[in-house]
Amino acid sequence: MKYVFGPVNSRRLGISLGIDIIPYKTCSFDCIYCECGHTTVLTNELKDYVPYNDVIGEIEQVLSKRPVLDVVTFAGSGEPTLNSRIGDFIKYIKSNFPEYKVAVLTNSSMLHKEEVRRSIINADIIYPSLDAVSNDVFKKINRPMPGIDPNTIIDSLVKLRREFTGKLSIEIFIVNESIYTREELAKLKDACTKISPDEIHINSLDRPGTEDRIKPVSIENLEHIRDFFNPLPVKLITKRETPDNSKGYFSIYEDAVYDAITKDRLSAEEIADSLNLRMFDVLRTIKSLQGEGRI
């Protein structure tokens, strides 16, 4: 499928069926840790990026079989709140498959717009990111679209907390201990106190990110940062304690992608088109094939 993927076993979400409603690497950030790679279309334009009926058709095809899921998640290879119809997708799921919880993963960049906050208000869980408060650290980590600043994001998260009755969990992605001085951590803690989320998730690299220089942070240092946030409701997102089935998910495409590369000599873009796959699935499958030494 082109828009619905998984289920995958997520460290934070459990068994999650993903819905990707943004073209590959269309985002308002170009985060140095993103596992999807560099942003190729840096934008803050709200529009209908993918065919609504095609996405609904895939959602219907999967959820009508009533699979066992912890959550249906709007996420993927770009910023989902850039899609102007995300609210319509959420309402469709809640109306037709009310037994499933709906989550939205967002980098928080568009939440200053009332229409965006209103569009995701029917979700059950929202996972917004807040990686830095100081403008220089924010730009270094998130490399945002010009005009996006952390203070505006914090203000928008305060508004979202007042408006949203579901579960709000802030994610702070720790990319390098040296960046997070005691002063920066104190600013993040103050911001989280102001926002008052249900949970704060301290996260770090689990898969290869955009920049090779970004490495996973040690458990000891993550625990130190977690303790700094006490007594706020902080949770450390560690490496999966259950078997990671994401490799199994990508391996289902391996033979088809292998043939497309070795026999048909297709590019990644051509493979995505010919197999009707997300570009992210193609690239992750290629990485898997490379890791196995097949290509």
Secondary structure, 3 states (H helix, E strand, C coil): CCCEEEEEEECCCEEEEEECCCCCCEECECCCCCCCCCCCEECCCCECCCCHHHHHHHHHHHHCCCCCCCEEEECCCCCHHHECCHHHHHHHHHHHCCCCCEEEEECCCCCCCHHHHHHCCCCCEEEEECCCCCHHHHHHHHCECCCCCHHHHHHHHHHHHHHCCCEEEEEEECCCCCCCCHHHHHHHHHHHHHHCCCEEEEECCCCCCCCCCCCCCCHHHHHHHHHHHCCCCEEECCCCCCCCCHHHHHHCCHHHHHHHHHCCCCCHHHHHHHHCCCHHHHHHHHHHHHHCCCC
